[in-house]
Amino acid sequence: MSGEGGGPRSVLFACALNAVRSPMAAAILRHLVGDRIRVESAGVRAGITDPYAVAVMDEIGIDISEHEPSTLKEIDDPDFDLIITLSPEAHHHGVEMTRILPANVEYWPTPDATVLLDSASREDLLVAYRDVRDTLFQRIKQRFLPSAGGPIV
């Protein structure tokens, strides 16, 4: 199930709606490791493409504008070595998936910037989305590109 160096060959990022956190995380990991790891994202429920997520990812040169939110039930090939859940609801579903998959599950609690949509200014929203993006970027680098031995792939 693992690639060279013991790292996962396939990773699923899961969150509630597959509109912000999980597509950001999947795009960041793809950006960092290319095609050395199969990377997918899905949500418990399908949301809609989030323009703030697209905007803050574009700021770092990663295009997620073509991302179409999908659900965990819509995954074509559910064979993953690692499921990283980014919300409590997704974590519950990720653990349930391990009843039929020999996958490891890691829970990375990640704030939901969309809770501010009805109350914050555009600039405050962008700051919140950037915080999510930057937190995910750092966590992914730490998890998949440890400084001592290079990428785990």
C-alpha positions in Angstrom: 0.0 0.0 0.0 2.9 2.4 0.5 5.3 3.8 -2.0 9.1 4.0 -1.7 10.2 5.2 1.7 7.0 4.0 3.4 4.8 7.0 2.2 1.3 6.7 0.8 0.8 6.1 -2.9 -2.8 7.4 -2.8 -4.3 10.1 -0.6 -7.9 11.3 -0.2 -8.6 14.7 1.4 -12.2 14.9 2.7 -14.2 17.7 4.2 -17.9 18.6 4.5 -18.6 20.1 1.0 -15.5 19.6 -1.1 -15.6 23.3 -2.0 -12.8 24.9 0.1 -10.6 22.8 2.4 -10.3 19.5 0.6 -9.8 20.9 -2.9 -7.2 23.3 -1.6 -5.3 20.5 0.2 -5.5 18.2 -2.9 -4.2 20.9 -5.2 -1.4 21.8 -2.8 -0.2 18.2 -2.5 -0.4 17.7 -6.3 1.6 20.9 -6.7 4.3 19.6 -4.3 4.6 16.0 -5.5 3.3 16.0 -9.0 2.0 12.6 -10.1 4.1 10.6 -7.6 1.1 10.3 -5.4 -2.5 9.8 -6.5 -4.5 12.6 -4.9 -8.2 13.1 -4.8 -10.7 15.2 -2.8 -14.3 14.7 -1.9 -16.9 15.9 0.5 -19.6 14.4 2.7 -22.0 16.5 0.6 -21.2 18.2 -2.7 -20.9 22.0 -2.4 -20.4 24.5 -5.2 -17.1 25.9 -6.4 -16.1 28.7 -4.0 -14.7 31.9 -5.6 -12.7 32.8 -2.5 -10.9 29.5 -2.5 -10.2 29.9 -6.2 -8.9 33.4 -5.6 -6.5 32.6 -2.7 -5.1 29.6 -4.5 -4.5 31.7 -7.6 -2.5 34.0 -5.4 0.1 31.2 -5.0 -0.1 30.1 -8.6 -2.3 27.0 -8.1 -5.5 27.0 -10.3 -8.5 25.2 -8.8 -11.1 27.0 -10.9 -11.9 23.8 -12.8 -12.6 21.9 -9.6 -16.1 20.4 -9.4 -17.1 19.5 -5.9 -18.0 15.8 -5.5 -19.0 13.5 -2.7 -17.3 10.5 -1.1 -19.9 8.3 -2.7 -18.9 9.5 -6.2 -15.3 8.5 -5.9 -14.5 6.2 -8.9 -11.6 4.3 -7.3 -11.9 4.4 -3.4 -8.7 2.5 -2.9 -6.6 5.0 -0.8 -3.6 4.4 1.5 -4.4 7.5 3.5 -7.5 9.5 4.1 -7.0 12.9 5.6 -10.1 14.4 7.1 -10.4 18.1 7.6 -13.8 18.4 9.4 -15.5 16.4 12.1 -18.2 15.2 9.8 -15.7 14.1 7.2 -13.6 12.3 9.9 -16.6 10.2 10.9 -17.1 9.2 7.3 -13.4 8.6 6.7 -13.3 6.2 9.7 -16.4 4.4 8.3 -14.6 3.9 5.0 -11.9 1.9 6.8 -14.5 -0.8 7.4 -14.0 -1.8 3.8 -10.7 -0.2 2.9 -7.3 -0.9 4.4 -6.6 2.8 4.7 -5.1 4.9 7.5 -7.1 7.9 8.6 -5.6 11.2 9.9 -7.7 14.0 11.3 -6.4 17.5 10.6 -9.0 19.8 12.2 -9.2 22.8 9.8 -11.3 25.9 10.3 -14.2 26.5 8.0 -13.7 29.9 6.5 -17.2 29.8 5.0 -18.8 30.5 8.4 -17.8 34.1 7.8 -19.6 34.5 4.5 -22.6 36.3 5.8 -20.9 38.5 8.3 -17.4 39.5 7.2 -16.0 42.0 4.6 -14.4 40.7 1.4 -10.9 41.5 2.8 -11.7 39.7 6.1 -13.0 36.7 4.1 -9.8 36.6 2.0 -7.7 36.7 5.2 -9.6 33.8 6.6 -9.3 31.8 3.4 -5.6 32.6 3.2 -5.2 31.3 6.8 -6.8 28.0 5.8 -4.6 27.8 2.6 -1.4 28.6 4.5 -2.2 26.2 7.4 -2.9 23.4 4.9 0.3 24.2 2.9 2.5 24.0 6.0 0.8 20.8 7.3 1.1 19.1 3.9 4.8 20.1 3.6 5.5 18.7 7.0 3.6 15.5 6.4 4.8 14.7 2.8 8.1 16.5 2.4 10.1 16.0 5.7 13.3 18.0 5.6 15.6 15.2 6.6 15.1 12.7 3.8 13.3 14.6 1.0 9.8 13.6 -0.3 8.2 10.5 1.0 6.7 9.0 -2.1 
